[in-house]
Amino acid sequence: MRVLVADRQPLFRRGVADVLAAEPDLAVVGETDHGSEVLELVGRLRADVVLLDLGVPGGGVEACAVLRATRPDVRVVVLTDADDDAALAGAVRAGARGYLLKDTTPEELVGAVRAVASGSSLLSPAMASRLLDEFAVLVRRSEGAAEGTGSLSRRELEVLTLVAQGLSNRAIAESLFISENTVKNHIRNIHEKLQVHSRMEAVVRAVRDGVLQIA
């Protein structure tokens, strides 16, 4: 299996390459520190799997989305230090087949590359646990009364749509030409109206109620 490593940290890239090079069925065919180079390198180096840092210049989520649209045969494993719900949601929506934190062990990394290359999807244990917790909370709250997504204003729905795309508060503010504090106020109002406690839970609730669609 041919692996491309896209990470903004040279020392980390080298460490990942050394770990994979020790495996007879894995080969690191290239490295980059910029998201805009990923697609070209994948084509030229015939990579099967991309290990992708969400924080690479040029945008990790954007690079993942481009690969999904143009090279659906290539599997993307996110390897990041971003352990928040918004980053996970953005990566999954962009087409990532795996999501690992950078404190993963070498054995877990190798296993993840092999699993994703064979067609499986996986999350790091910590992120999988958080995702299950989010859905468990959602199920419990759906059994009680709530104002519902119908009470959200047009602007709140716009904010929630961008949250679902994995954008940070700053990126949402820039997209809607409002302040970051205003974004925070909208998100707080969304949480109160939907009786949820996290961005991911709000997105899941809106999708379930049919007012938000995720492609």
Secondary structure, 3 states (H helix, E strand, C coil): CEEEEECCCHHHHHHHHHHHHCCCCCEEEEEECCHHHHHHHHHHHCCCEEEECCCCCCCHHHHHHHHHHHCCCCEEEEEECCCCHHHHHHHHHHCCCEEEECCCCHHHHHHHHHHHHCCCCEECHHHHHHHHHHHHHHHHHHCCCCCCHHHCCHHHHHHHHHHHCCCCHHHHHHHHCCCHHHHHHHHHHHHHHHCCCCHHHHHHHHHHCCCCCCC
